[in-house]
Amino acid sequence: MPITIKSLVSELTPSNTVLVFGAGASLPSGAPSVWNLCEHLAPIIGEDPGTYNFAELCSLFEYKKNRKELVAQVRSKFKGLRPTGGLQNVAEYDWVSIFTTNYDDLVEKAFLKRSKDIRVFSSNFDFGEPTPPTSTSIFKIHGTIGHDTSDGHRSKMILTEEDNDTVEDYREALYDRFKNDLNSHDAVIIGQSLADPDLDTLVKRALKLRQKSYSSGRIFLLVYTEDQNRAMLLERKGLQVVFGGIDDFFFELAKQSHQVVPVSETSDDPLIQSTILRSITVDIEHQANQIPPDFPKMFGGGAPTYSDIRAGFTFPRTNKERVSDKLQNDVQYSVVLGASGVGKTSLARQIAFDLVGKRLFGVGAQSRP
């Protein structure tokens, strides 16, 4: 039976834990999903995004265009990304190591922002250099967004079917390290959905490696989308499943940790001194810029996102200016009451978006049923 995030965190010691990030770790920060990438690439070469899987589509793209254009198009979908929410807190803890299937450099940015040393592995060439004892090792299973052979680098982004065939040496070295780290440590795998084939492959590999290492360490699988039946099947194989997202995970971790708060801070980040607030605060401007508008979802009854509001997909509420003015001058907070479906969330998000546009911090919009 799945356990709660609170139970998961209470059983973990970060310095005895390996983190493994799937797509679910980067999506809240605006990184594109595999489907988003397919939707972007397919029309450029006159194909339907639903016809081929990602590796097949990339192979076709490279054949019809060229490698450099393929890499450039993929990179274009990752521009402007920065870690938001709970992912900002990853550098607060001394993890054994971090493995990630994602191309983006969000984890690296989180460590650099906190001035923490890291050692990034994206090809088998990286294993020949020493790693300082104070550095956190970050292993990029599919390569990294800034390095590709089309730029003259020795490492490459793993995009096409052919790429997968040519990186076997690197993968073996990487999984040898993974097996060693699992030997006496716990692991937390963070993904989006149990139905994700990439996550399924990663989980099977982790189970196989743990079996080979005769490890007593536990493997926890944290997934955002709840699926009781698939969870039951995985638990029979020895995993412990937890339903929740990366923001929930780091929020609970921050609550149970003893945080040292600096006396003064020169950063322009208003949340720099609070790991708890960082994990649950929405960066409205970043979300509006990075997450594409979704008019069909909103038309079907979903609340508008900040990107929907920026795109002009919502009509102005009559109380927006009045409440916005009050928050700027007379009151600290405002409560919006009304029946379900009348537009409370839309109004609150319009107000928050308006105030952030005026460069006012300390603004939030939270909906409660």
Order of alpha helices (4+ residues) and beta strands (2+ residues): alpha-beta-alpha-alpha-alpha-beta-alpha-beta-beta-alpha-alpha-beta-alpha-beta-alpha-beta-alpha-alpha-alpha-alpha-alpha-alpha-alpha
